[in-house]
Amino acid sequence: MSGPGGMAAGPPRRSMDFTGSGKRLLRQFRPERGRLLLMLAVLVVSVGLSVVGPKVLGHATDLVFAGFIGEKLPDGVTREQALEGLRQRGDGGVADMLSGMDFTPGQGIDFGAVGRVLLVVVVVYAAAGLLMLWAGRISTRVITRTVFRLRERVEHKLGRLPLSYLDGQSRGEVLSRVTNDIDNLGQTLQQTMGQLISSLLTIVGVLAVMFWISPLLALVALVTVPLSALVATRVGKRAQPQFVAQWKSTGALNAHIEEMYTGHALVKVFGRQQESAQVFAEQNEKLYKAGFRAQFISGIMQPAMMFVGNLNYVLVAVVGGLRVASGALSIGDVQAFVQYSRQFSQPLTQVASMANLVQSGVASAERVFEILDAEEQSPDPDEAHAERPSELRGRVELKNVSFRYTEDKPLIENLSLAVEPGQTVAIVGPTGAGKTTLVNLLLRFYEVRDGRILLDGIDIAAMSREGLRSGIGMVLQDTWLFGGTIAENIAYGAQGTTREQVEEAARAAHADRFIRTLPDGYDTVLDAEGDSVSAGEKQLITIARAFLSDPVILVLDEATSSVDTRTEVLIQRAMERLASERTSFVIAHRLSTIRDADVILVMENGSIVEQGTHESLLAAQGAYARLYRSQFAAAVAEVE
């Protein structure tokens, strides 16, 4: 993992732990135990009624067939006499078949009894359907609430992650996990959870009734189960790595799209559209291949399971026909058994066909869990033990501070510095010298490895981050505006501010004039990128935001490097007013902007090599003088 400005680390490459992630996903439903038990009870009753249905319908078939047979036989004889007569006429096979049926010779079809049975069947299936609908409603509520809590946990987790984690991950990858993966997980659960439970209950219920009707036919039906399990296992193992690759490719593609869209102007200016399109095509091709493999391999599951189900159907029909012929079963029982064989194979096919969805969902769940498992920043001391200066004055002291982004590359070593309240401290030096890192340590975006940083005599590690940062205002080179009005963007720096206070802060930052020239003034709506205003105007808005927060310590990080000369003058005036009577840290490459600083720190390789005023450092003819002369020479060269 790299520090700021380094290459972002790629997505994790470890293999998918399907079982562990699946169990962890199930644990997310613990708060919904009550509703899950209710849903299970409703499903048990619904499936029970669905399982009873074919048996009742088989009884109707027996009534019809018994009436048809009875009508053909002579009236006035008993069932046993009629069977004996058939055997005496040489129709022993027919007699054996009819011996398993309940009929009355000379009596036709009892349509009243058949109607009553059919009415029972209708009531049974209607009740089963309504209960299934109720279970689906419960399932939808349970899943929606669980995904809602998971989103909340991820949101809270992102707020507790250290800056080092976000520096080491591309924004598109993180956004893909927070949005695409959670959405995919929610859709997977909606499509599979209720159906999966229903299918498993159906398998158990149907199997029990099948053994009750005919143990032999039940064993015949079970012959294909090992084959079904073998198909599901083999296909699942081959499909799972492809689903993992699919969602990793999705994250990488989203990262590239987000990056190119954010910097679309630079891409066009430097003529890199073709290279950008080429990278997109490569990432898109990877996603296509991974998605195709995942869907194709998992798609084999359903036709394979249908073949196994049809094989099961043929076996049951053949053996059932033989049992009817021998009189061991009635036609109604065989009809019910054929339906049960379908009911038995169908949920097996459904469970197998849902395997691809389950695998995709668990792959997404693991990516979300990786965020939840990421190492958090060190916890703040609890409110009762958190220290805070009795009065924030702005005195900052660094004592033997050491820091490094990676263990093998020291950056800051044994740095000591004392800044008095109200002083303006300018930090200069070449790129990579540790200037921004020093500010990150002051704000506790990163934690020092050794040494201490004191604010008004209190170690900042003993303060809460919120308490520390509430007294610090920042104006950065990279401005940040959110989608909302200009007034809302300025008010972001302080809670509960009035419109008058917002406008006063804008006037102090020299932003009021350009804001009022906009069509809707302070109510002008900005998009998330702030493209409707210029870079300098964005900077003035962020300075107004800092004015409104009224900080004790002010951090200015290259706030004027990307604006025109006139706007730079306005920003300089605004920052001078903002820095008045505040402790200020100014990071600057343009040395002309920090001439009046109380102290100038010259940093090289993480160490302060010089410190003093502008005049004293020039007189010392050291590192600062070399920097100053190089900028002056560059300015002369530009004029010539």
matplotlib code that plots the C-alpha trace (Angstrom):
import matplotlib.pyplot as plt

x = [0.0, 1.4, 1.1, -0.4, 0.7, 1.7, 0.1, -3.1, -3.1, -5.2, -8.2, -7.5, -6.5, -7.0, -9.2, -12.9, -13.8, -17.3, -18.2, -16.8, -18.4, -21.7, -21.9, -20.9, -23.6, -26.2, -25.1, -26.2, -29.8, -29.6, -31.6, -34.4, -34.6, -38.3, -39.4, -37.4, -39.0, -42.5, -41.6, -40.3, -43.6, -45.7, -43.6, -43.9, -47.7, -47.7, -45.4, -47.3, -50.5, -48.8, -47.5, -50.9, -52.5, -51.4, -52.4, -56.0, -56.1, -55.1, -58.1, -60.3, -58.6, -59.3, -63.0, -63.4, -61.6, -63.5, -66.8, -65.7, -64.7, -67.8, -70.1, -68.7, -69.2, -72.5, -74.7, -75.5, -72.1, -69.4, -66.0, -64.4, -66.8, -66.2, -62.4, -62.8, -65.0, -62.3, -59.7, -62.0, -62.4, -58.6, -58.2, -55.9, -53.8, -56.8, -58.0, -54.6, -54.6, -58.2, -57.4, -55.6, -58.6, -61.8, -64.9, -68.5, -69.7, -72.7, -72.1, -70.9, -68.9, -70.0, -69.7, -70.8, -67.8, -65.5, -66.7, -66.1, -62.6, -61.9, -63.2, -60.8, -58.0, -58.9, -59.0, -55.7, -53.8, -55.4, -54.4, -50.9, -50.6, -51.8, -49.4, -46.5, -47.4, -47.3, -44.0, -42.6, -43.7, -41.9, -38.8, -38.7, -38.9, -36.2, -33.8, -34.5, -33.8, -30.7, -29.2, -30.2, -28.2, -25.3, -25.2, -25.2, -22.3, -20.3, -21.0, -19.9, -16.9, -15.7, -15.8, -13.5, -11.0, -7.7, -6.6, -4.0, -6.7, -8.4, -5.0, -4.3, -7.6, -9.0, -12.2, -14.0, -13.1, -14.4, -17.5, -18.1, -18.0, -20.3, -22.9, -22.6, -21.7, -24.3, -27.0, -26.0, -26.1, -29.6, -30.9, -29.4, -31.0, -34.4, -34.3, -33.0, -33.6, -37.4, -37.3, -34.4, -36.1, -39.3, -37.5, -35.7, -38.9, -40.6, -37.9, -38.3, -42.1, -42.4, -39.8, -41.8, -45.1, -43.3, -42.0, -45.5, -47.1, -44.5, -41.0, -39.9, -40.8, -39.3, -36.0, -36.3, -36.8, -33.7, -31.5, -30.9, -30.1, -26.4, -26.2, -27.9, -25.5, -22.5, -23.6, -24.3, -20.9, -18.8, -20.5, -20.5, -16.8, -16.0, -18.3, -17.3, -13.8, -15.4, -17.9, -15.1, -13.2, -16.4, -16.9, -13.2, -13.3, -16.4, -14.6, -11.5, -13.7, -15.6, -12.4, -11.1, -14.5, -14.6, -11.0, -11.5, -14.8, -13.3, -10.3, -12.1, -10.8, -7.2, -7.7, -8.8, -6.2, -3.4, -5.0, -5.2, -8.7, -7.4, -5.3, -8.2, -10.5, -7.9, -7.7, -11.5, -11.7, -9.2, -11.0, -14.4, -13.0, -11.9, -15.3, -17.0, -14.9, -15.3, -19.0, -19.5, -17.6, -19.5, -22.9, -22.1, -20.7, -23.5, -26.0, -25.1, -26.6, -30.3, -30.3, -28.2, -30.6, -33.6, -32.1, -31.7, -35.3, -36.6, -34.6, -36.2, -39.7, -39.1, -37.9, -40.9, -43.4, -42.0, -41.7, -45.1, -46.8, -45.5, -46.7, -50.2, -50.2, -49.4, -52.2, -49.7, -50.7, -53.8, -53.7, -54.4, -51.4, -49.2, -50.6, -49.8, -46.4, -45.6, -46.6, -44.4, -41.5, -41.9, -42.3, -39.2, -37.0, -38.2, -36.9, -33.6, -33.4, -34.3, -31.7, -29.1, -30.1, -29.9, -26.3, -25.0, -27.0, -25.8, -22.2, -22.4, -24.0, -21.5, -18.7, -20.1, -20.6, -17.0, -15.9, -18.1, -16.8, -13.2, -14.1, -15.8, -12.6, -10.2, -8.0, -9.6, -7.8, -6.9, -9.9, -10.4, -10.3, -13.8, -15.5, -14.8, -11.1, -10.5, -8.3, -8.8, -7.0, -8.9, -8.5, -7.6, -4.9, -3.1, 0.3, 1.7, 4.8, 6.4, 8.7, 11.0, 8.3, 9.1, 6.9, 7.1, 4.4, 6.2, 8.6, 11.5, 11.2, 11.7, 10.2, 10.3, 12.9, 13.2, 11.5, 11.0, 9.3, 7.5, 4.9, 3.5, -0.1, -0.8, 2.3, 2.3, 4.5, 5.4, 6.6, 8.6, 10.7, 10.9, 8.1, 8.1, 10.0, 7.1, 5.3, 1.8, 2.6, 3.4, -0.1, -1.6, 0.1, -1.2, -4.7, -4.3, -5.1, -2.0, -0.6, 3.0, 5.4, 7.5, 7.4, 4.5, 2.6, 1.2, -1.7, -1.6, 0.3, -2.0, -0.9, -3.2, -3.2, -5.1, -7.7, -10.7, -10.3, -13.5, -12.3, -8.9, -10.2, -13.0, -10.4, -8.6, -9.7, -8.3, -8.0, -6.5, -5.2, -7.8, -11.1, -14.1, -17.7, -20.8, -24.0, -26.0, -26.3, -23.4, -24.8, -25.0, -21.4, -20.2, -22.3, -20.7, -18.0, -20.2, -23.5, -26.6, -25.3, -27.6, -27.8, -26.3, -23.3, -22.8, -22.9, -20.5, -18.0, -18.3, -17.6, -14.6, -13.3, -13.9, -16.4, -19.6, -19.2, -18.9, -21.6, -24.1, -23.4, -24.7, -28.3, -29.5, -26.8, -26.2, -29.0, -27.1, -27.0, -23.6, -23.0, -20.7, -17.7, -18.5, -18.1, -20.4, -17.8, -14.1, -11.2, -10.5, -14.2, -14.2, -11.2, -12.9, -15.9, -13.7, -12.0, -15.4, -16.2, -13.0, -13.9, -17.3, -15.8, -13.7, -10.7, -7.9, -5.4, -5.5, -3.9, -3.3, -2.0, -1.1, -4.4, -3.4, -1.3, -4.0, -5.6, -4.9, -3.0, -6.0, -7.8, -4.5, -4.4, -8.0, -7.3, -4.1, -6.1, -8.8, -6.2, -4.4, -7.7, -8.4, -4.9, -5.0, -4.6, -4.6, -1.8, -1.3, 0.5, 1.1, 2.4, 3.6, 5.8, 5.6, 8.0, 6.8, 3.5, 5.2, 7.6, 5.8, 5.6, 6.9, 8.8, 9.7, 10.6, 12.7, 12.2, 14.2, 13.8, 11.5, 13.8, 13.9, 17.2, 16.6, 14.2, 13.9, 12.5, 12.6, 15.4, 17.5, 17.2, 18.2, 21.2, 22.2, 22.7, 21.4, 18.6, 16.0, 18.2, 18.8, 15.0, 14.4, 17.0, 15.7, 12.2, 13.5, 15.6, 12.6, 10.6, 13.3, 13.4, 9.7, 9.9, 12.7]
y = [0.0, 3.4, 6.7, 9.8, 10.2, 6.6, 4.0, 2.6, -1.0, -3.3, -5.3, -8.2, -11.4, -14.1, -17.0, -17.1, -18.6, -19.6, -21.5, -19.0, -16.0, -17.8, -18.5, -14.9, -13.7, -15.8, -14.3, -10.9, -12.1, -12.6, -9.4, -10.8, -14.1, -13.6, -12.8, -15.6, -18.1, -16.8, -17.0, -20.6, -21.6, -20.1, -21.8, -25.2, -24.9, -23.7, -26.4, -29.0, -28.0, -28.1, -31.6, -32.8, -31.6, -34.4, -37.1, -35.6, -35.2, -38.8, -39.7, -38.0, -40.0, -43.2, -42.2, -41.6, -44.8, -46.8, -45.5, -46.3, -49.9, -50.4, -49.4, -52.1, -54.9, -56.6, -55.2, -57.3, -58.9, -58.0, -56.6, -59.9, -61.9, -59.6, -60.1, -63.8, -63.8, -62.0, -64.6, -67.5, -65.9, -65.8, -62.1, -62.6, -59.6, -57.3, -58.7, -58.1, -54.5, -53.9, -55.6, -52.4, -50.3, -49.6, -49.9, -51.1, -53.4, -51.9, -48.3, -45.6, -42.4, -40.6, -37.0, -35.5, -37.2, -36.2, -32.6, -32.5, -33.8, -31.2, -28.5, -29.6, -29.5, -25.9, -24.8, -26.5, -25.0, -21.5, -21.6, -22.8, -19.9, -17.2, -18.5, -18.5, -14.9, -14.0, -15.7, -13.8, -10.5, -11.4, -12.5, -9.2, -7.2, -9.3, -9.0, -5.3, -4.6, -6.7, -5.0, -1.6, -2.5, -3.7, -0.4, 1.4, -0.7, 0.0, 3.7, 3.9, 1.7, 4.1, 6.9, 4.9, 3.8, 5.6, 7.8, 5.2, 2.7, 5.2, 6.3, 2.6, 2.0, 3.5, 5.4, 3.4, 0.1, 1.3, 2.7, -0.5, -2.5, 0.0, 0.2, -2.6, -5.4, -4.5, -4.1, -7.5, -9.1, -7.6, -8.8, -12.3, -12.6, -11.4, -14.0, -16.9, -16.9, -17.6, -19.8, -21.8, -22.4, -23.4, -25.8, -27.5, -27.9, -29.2, -31.8, -33.0, -33.0, -34.7, -37.3, -38.1, -38.6, -40.6, -43.1, -43.2, -44.1, -46.5, -47.0, -48.8, -46.0, -43.5, -45.4, -45.4, -41.6, -41.2, -43.0, -39.8, -37.6, -38.5, -37.7, -34.3, -33.6, -34.5, -32.2, -29.3, -29.7, -30.0, -27.1, -24.9, -25.4, -24.4, -21.4, -19.9, -18.5, -17.0, -15.0, -13.8, -12.6, -11.1, -8.8, -7.9, -6.9, -4.9, -3.0, -2.4, -1.2, 1.2, 2.6, 3.3, 4.9, 7.1, 8.2, 9.0, 10.8, 12.9, 13.9, 13.9, 17.4, 16.5, 13.3, 15.4, 18.1, 15.6, 13.5, 10.4, 9.4, 6.4, 5.1, 5.6, 3.8, 1.0, 0.5, 0.6, -2.0, -4.3, -4.0, -4.5, -7.5, -9.0, -8.4, -9.9, -13.0, -13.5, -12.8, -15.1, -18.0, -17.5, -17.4, -20.2, -22.6, -22.0, -22.1, -25.7, -26.5, -26.2, -28.3, -30.9, -31.0, -31.1, -34.2, -35.8, -34.9, -36.4, -39.6, -39.7, -39.3, -42.2, -44.5, -43.6, -44.1, -47.5, -48.9, -47.3, -48.9, -52.3, -51.8, -50.9, -53.9, -56.1, -54.4, -53.1, -49.5, -47.7, -45.6, -42.5, -43.3, -43.6, -40.4, -38.7, -40.2, -39.0, -35.5, -36.0, -37.0, -33.8, -31.9, -33.6, -33.0, -29.4, -28.0, -29.9, -28.2, -24.8, -25.2, -26.1, -23.2, -20.8, -21.8, -19.2, -16.5, -17.7, -17.8, -14.3, -13.0, -14.6, -13.3, -9.8, -10.4, -11.3, -8.0, -6.1, -8.0, -7.1, -3.5, -4.3, -6.3, -3.5, -2.3, 0.8, 3.9, 3.8, 4.5, 7.8, 7.9, 7.8, 11.1, 10.9, 10.4, 12.5, 15.5, 19.0, 22.3, 24.5, 27.3, 26.8, 29.3, 27.5, 26.7, 23.7, 21.7, 18.7, 16.6, 14.1, 13.1, 10.2, 8.8, 6.6, 5.3, 2.0, 0.3, 0.3, 4.0, 6.6, 10.0, 12.1, 11.4, 13.1, 16.3, 19.0, 22.3, 24.9, 27.3, 30.0, 31.2, 33.6, 32.8, 32.1, 29.1, 28.6, 25.1, 24.9, 22.3, 20.0, 17.6, 14.5, 16.4, 15.7, 19.0, 17.7, 14.7, 17.1, 18.6, 15.1, 14.2, 17.4, 16.5, 12.9, 11.6, 9.5, 8.6, 9.4, 6.4, 8.0, 11.2, 13.5, 16.4, 18.8, 21.3, 23.9, 21.5, 18.5, 15.4, 15.2, 11.4, 11.9, 14.2, 13.0, 13.5, 15.5, 17.8, 18.2, 19.0, 21.2, 23.9, 23.5, 24.9, 23.8, 25.3, 22.8, 23.0, 20.4, 22.0, 19.9, 20.9, 18.8, 18.8, 21.7, 25.4, 27.7, 28.8, 25.2, 24.6, 27.6, 26.6, 23.1, 24.5, 25.3, 23.9, 26.1, 29.2, 31.9, 33.3, 36.6, 34.7, 32.8, 36.1, 37.8, 34.9, 35.2, 38.9, 38.3, 35.8, 38.2, 35.7, 37.8, 39.7, 36.8, 34.9, 37.7, 37.8, 34.2, 33.8, 32.5, 34.1, 32.1, 29.7, 28.6, 24.9, 23.3, 19.8, 17.4, 18.5, 22.2, 22.6, 25.6, 27.8, 28.4, 26.9, 30.3, 30.7, 27.2, 28.2, 31.4, 29.3, 27.0, 29.9, 31.3, 27.9, 28.1, 31.7, 30.5, 27.7, 30.3, 28.0, 28.5, 26.9, 27.4, 25.0, 26.4, 23.8, 25.3, 27.2, 29.5, 27.2, 26.7, 30.2, 33.3, 36.3, 38.5, 35.7, 34.9, 38.4, 38.1, 34.7, 36.1, 39.0, 36.6, 34.3, 37.2, 38.2, 34.6, 34.0, 37.1, 36.3, 32.6, 30.0, 29.3, 26.6, 27.5, 25.0, 26.8, 26.3, 30.0, 31.5, 35.0, 34.2, 33.5, 36.5, 37.8, 34.5, 34.7, 31.4, 29.6, 25.9, 24.4, 20.6, 18.1, 14.3, 14.7, 16.9, 20.7, 21.8, 25.5, 27.8, 31.6, 34.6, 35.3, 37.8, 35.7, 32.6, 34.5, 35.9, 32.3, 31.3, 27.8, 25.6, 28.3, 30.7, 28.1, 27.5, 31.2, 31.8, 28.9, 30.4, 33.9, 32.5, 30.7, 33.9, 35.8, 33.1, 33.3, 37.1, 36.7]
z = [0.0, -1.0, 0.6, -1.0, -4.5, -4.9, -7.0, -5.6, -4.6, -6.7, -5.6, -3.2, -5.0, -2.3, -3.1, -2.3, 1.0, 0.0, 3.2, 5.6, 3.8, 3.5, 7.2, 8.0, 5.6, 7.4, 10.7, 9.4, 9.8, 13.6, 14.4, 12.3, 14.1, 15.1, 11.6, 10.1, 12.5, 11.5, 7.9, 8.4, 10.2, 7.4, 4.8, 6.6, 6.5, 2.9, 1.7, 3.8, 2.1, -1.3, -0.5, 0.6, -2.7, -5.0, -2.6, -2.3, -6.1, -6.5, -4.3, -6.9, -9.7, -7.7, -7.4, -11.1, -12.1, -9.5, -10.8, -14.3, -13.4, -11.1, -13.9, -16.2, -13.6, -12.9, -10.1, -7.0, -6.5, -4.0, -4.9, -4.0, -6.1, -9.1, -8.8, -8.5, -11.6, -13.6, -12.5, -13.6, -17.0, -17.4, -16.6, -13.6, -14.6, -14.6, -11.3, -9.7, -10.9, -9.6, -6.3, -5.2, -5.9, -3.9, -6.2, -6.0, -8.8, -10.7, -9.2, -11.6, -10.8, -7.7, -9.1, -5.7, -3.9, -6.8, -6.6, -2.8, -3.3, -6.0, -3.8, -1.0, -3.6, -4.6, -1.0, -0.2, -3.1, -2.6, 1.1, 0.1, -2.4, 0.1, 2.8, 0.3, -0.6, 3.1, 3.5, 0.5, 2.1, 5.3, 3.4, 1.5, 4.7, 6.4, 3.5, 3.0, 6.6, 6.7, 3.6, 5.1, 8.2, 6.1, 4.2, 7.5, 8.8, 5.7, 5.9, 9.5, 8.7, 6.0, 8.6, 10.9, 8.2, 8.3, 5.4, 4.5, 3.5, 1.2, -0.2, -1.1, -2.9, -6.0, -5.5, -8.2, -6.4, -3.1, -4.7, -6.5, -3.2, -1.5, -4.3, -6.9, -4.5, -1.9, -4.6, -6.1, -2.6, -1.9, -5.3, -4.8, -1.4, -2.7, -5.6, -3.6, 0.1, 0.3, -2.7, -1.3, 2.0, 0.2, -2.1, 0.8, 2.8, -0.4, -0.8, 2.8, 2.7, -0.7, 0.3, 3.5, 1.6, -1.1, 1.5, 3.1, -0.3, -1.5, 0.0, -3.2, -5.5, -3.0, -3.2, -7.0, -6.9, -4.7, -7.1, -9.1, -6.0, -5.9, -9.6, -8.9, -6.1, -8.2, -11.1, -8.7, -6.9, -10.0, -11.8, -8.6, -8.1, -11.6, -11.6, -8.3, -9.2, -12.3, -10.2, -8.0, -11.1, -12.5, -9.5, -9.3, -13.0, -12.3, -9.6, -11.8, -14.7, -12.4, -11.0, -14.6, -15.6, -12.5, -13.0, -16.7, -16.1, -13.3, -15.5, -18.9, -19.6, -19.1, -21.1, -24.1, -23.6, -23.8, -26.5, -24.5, -25.6, -27.6, -24.7, -22.3, -24.7, -25.0, -21.3, -21.1, -23.9, -22.1, -18.7, -20.5, -22.2, -18.9, -17.4, -20.5, -20.4, -16.6, -16.8, -19.8, -18.2, -14.9, -16.5, -19.1, -16.5, -14.0, -16.9, -17.5, -14.2, -15.1, -18.3, -16.5, -13.6, -16.0, -17.6, -14.2, -13.3, -16.6, -15.9, -12.4, -14.0, -16.4, -13.6, -11.4, -14.3, -15.3, -11.7, -10.8, -13.8, -12.7, -9.2, -10.5, -12.7, -9.6, -7.6, -5.0, -5.8, -7.1, -10.2, -8.0, -5.9, -8.9, -10.4, -7.0, -7.0, -10.5, -9.4, -6.3, -8.4, -10.3, -7.1, -5.8, -8.9, -9.5, -6.2, -6.8, -10.2, -8.6, -5.9, -8.4, -10.8, -7.9, -7.3, -9.7, -8.0, -4.6, -5.7, -7.2, -4.0, -1.7, -3.9, -3.4, 0.3, 0.7, -1.0, 1.4, 4.3, 3.3, 3.9, 7.2, 8.2, 7.2, 10.0, 11.6, 12.8, 16.5, 18.6, 20.3, 24.1, 25.5, 26.2, 29.9, 29.5, 26.3, 27.1, 25.7, 26.3, 28.7, 26.1, 22.5, 21.8, 18.9, 20.3, 18.4, 19.4, 17.7, 19.8, 18.1, 15.6, 13.3, 10.5, 7.5, 5.1, 4.6, 7.0, 4.6, 3.6, 6.4, 5.7, 8.8, 11.5, 14.9, 13.8, 16.6, 16.1, 18.3, 16.9, 19.0, 18.9, 16.0, 14.2, 10.4, 9.6, 6.0, 4.9, 1.7, 0.0, -3.0, -3.8, -1.5, 1.3, 3.8, 3.8, 3.4, 5.6, 8.4, 8.1, 7.9, 11.2, 12.9, 11.8, 12.8, 9.4, 10.0, 13.4, 14.3, 14.7, 17.4, 19.3, 20.2, 18.8, 21.4, 21.0, 23.8, 25.9, 25.3, 23.4, 20.4, 20.7, 24.0, 22.3, 20.3, 16.6, 16.5, 19.3, 17.6, 14.1, 15.4, 16.0, 12.6, 9.3, 5.9, 2.5, 0.1, -3.5, -4.5, -3.7, -2.7, -3.3, -3.0, -5.0, -3.4, -3.3, -2.8, 0.5, 1.6, 0.5, 2.6, 5.6, 5.5, 7.7, 10.7, 11.9, 12.5, 10.7, 9.4, 5.9, 7.1, 8.6, 5.3, 3.3, 5.8, 5.4, 1.6, 1.7, 4.0, 1.4, -1.5, -2.9, -2.4, -5.7, -8.1, -6.2, -6.7, -10.5, -10.8, -11.9, -8.5, -6.3, -3.2, -4.2, -7.3, -7.4, -8.0, -9.2, -7.3, -9.4, -9.2, -13.0, -13.1, -11.4, -12.1, -10.2, -8.5, -7.6, -6.1, -4.0, -2.8, -1.7, 0.3, 1.9, 2.9, 4.3, 6.4, 7.5, 8.7, 10.8, 12.7, 13.4, 15.9, 13.5, 9.8, 7.2, 3.7, 1.3, -2.1, -2.2, -5.1, -7.3, -10.0, -10.3, -12.3, -11.0, -10.2, -8.4, -6.6, -5.3, -4.0, -2.4, -0.8, 0.7, 1.9, 3.4, 5.1, 6.7, 7.6, 9.1, 11.2, 14.9, 14.0, 14.0, 10.4, 8.5, 4.8, 2.4, -0.7, -3.8, -4.8, -2.4, -3.3, -1.4, 2.0, 2.3, 5.3, 7.2, 10.8, 10.4, 7.2, 7.5, 4.7, 4.5, 2.7, 3.1, 6.0, 8.1, 8.7, 7.2, 7.7, 9.5, 9.9, 8.2, 4.5, 4.8, 7.2, 5.1, 2.0, 3.8, 4.9, 1.3, 2.0, 0.7, 0.8, -1.1, -3.8, -4.1, -4.3, -6.9, -9.0, -9.0, -9.8, -12.6, -14.0, -13.8, -15.7, -18.3, -18.8, -19.3, -21.8]

ax = plt.figure().add_subplot(projection="3d")
ax.plot(x, y, z, "-o")
ax.set_aspect("equal")
plt.show()
